[in-house]
Amino acid sequence: MKGEANTSNFILNDMDNMKSKLGFGATIGGFGTIELSKNFMLRPEVLLHYKNSVMEDKTNGNEVDFQYFSEFISLFKIELSCGYKIK
């Protein structure tokens, strides 16, 4: 299992009447390991992301909540392990 907490915000250019408020989000997911040999494995993973931020209009105080959902599926992460045993 994997997990993280995050914060997100907007960088505003040429929008003097708007203000961005920091929002909170999270990522959760999991991974597996397919060992093909002693030193070579595949590690597919699936991650689900959620991010949130609020835009506020400074002139009238109206707020718009932006939410971002995404998924990330990695099937070809390859790990090659080369180590030496020290006696």
Secondary structure, 3 states (H helix, E strand, C coil): CEEEEEEECCCCCCCCCEEEECEEEEEEEEECCEEEECCEEECCEEEEEEEEEEEEECCCCCEEEEEEEEEEEECCCEEECCCCCCC
